[in-house]
Amino acid sequence: TSVMVPTVDRGEPNRRFWSTITTADRFAIRSASGGSGMNSLAPALIAAAASRASASTPKTLDPKRLAVASETPGFMPLDEAQTLLEIAGEYLSQPDSTHVGLEIGTYCGKSTIFLGTAAESAGATIVTVDHHRGSEEHQPGWEYHDTSLVDPHTGTLDTSARFRRAIYDAGLEGTVIGMLASSTTAAKVWGKP
């Protein structure tokens, strides 16, 4: 049976996500976590997702997509991504929806996988806008600089290839459109024929 299990991640209860986890899953996840946060639980979450059949509007990612999202660099905790999926699914499936969702700021596509899953279920499309050069904290000398994301040709951060890989691996190339531009540049064409 499914139960609501209050757990702690950054000090906050996470009942919405955990309400989809079965009693057996809960014990497996508790054992696997060793008291650490949700982000360390990827293998247990993948196993829990594998044990459940998907509904037409997904409550969570299938095991393959959850594995891709877990391996994709990013800063969104899995519990927040789960809530994003649920809310995006609600909006994109409304009768008066335009069936187009817009994400501003992609990084490597972790949150885009959740948005794309919601869009796919609703027959919608996600457009995600990013210049893929990173923000200040991603630059050399800063805490979140990742040398594996530096383009050897330009010597600058370029997350676009990692984003494309994530969307390909998640099977969302027919649902997600990546717009390589700053948000101010993208705004010049948004809403025009």
Residue, then its C-alpha position, 0 to 999 in steps of 0.5 A: t500500500s502507499v503511505m504518506v511518509p514524512t522524511v527530511d531533506r534540507g529540514e522540510p517534510n516531503r509528503r507529496f513525493w513520498s505519498t507515491i512510495t509503497t511501504a516496502d519501498r519506504f524501508a528500502i529507501r530508508s536503509a539506502s539513505g543512511g540519513s542523507g538527503m534525497n539526492s543520495l537516494a537515486p538507486a533506491l528511487i529508481a528501484a521504487a519507480a521500477s516497481r510501479a506501473s506508469a499512469s497516463t499522467p505520470k506521478t514520477l519518472d519511469p526508471k530509465r528517465l529517473a536514472v538519466a535525471s539523477e546522472t545529469p548535473g544540476f542543482m534541483p533536488l529530486d523532491e522539487a523536481q517531482t513537484l515541478l513534474e506534477i504542477a507542469g502536468e496539471y497546467l499543460s493538460q488543462p483544456d485551455s492550455t496552449h500545450v507549450g511550456l517555457e523553461i528559462g534556464t536549462y543548465c544541463g537539463k535535469s529539470t527539463i527532463f521532468l518538464g518534458t515528461a509532464a509535457e509528453s503525457a499532455g501531448a505538449t511541448i517544452v521550449t527551454v531557453d539558455h545561453h549555455r555559458g553558465s552563470e557567475e558561480h559556474q565560471p573558473g575560480w568559483e565553487y560550481h565550476d565544472t571543468s568537464l563542461v568547458d568547450p576546449h575550442t572556446g575555453t568557456l563553459d558550454t553546457s549545450a552538449r550535456f543538455r542534448r545528451a540528457i534529452y536524448d538519453a531521456g527520449l525527449e527529443g520529440t517533446v523538448i526544444g532547446m533554444l540556444a540564446s539568452s532570455t532577452t534574445a529569445a524574447k525578441v522572437w517569442g510570440k511572433p509568427 
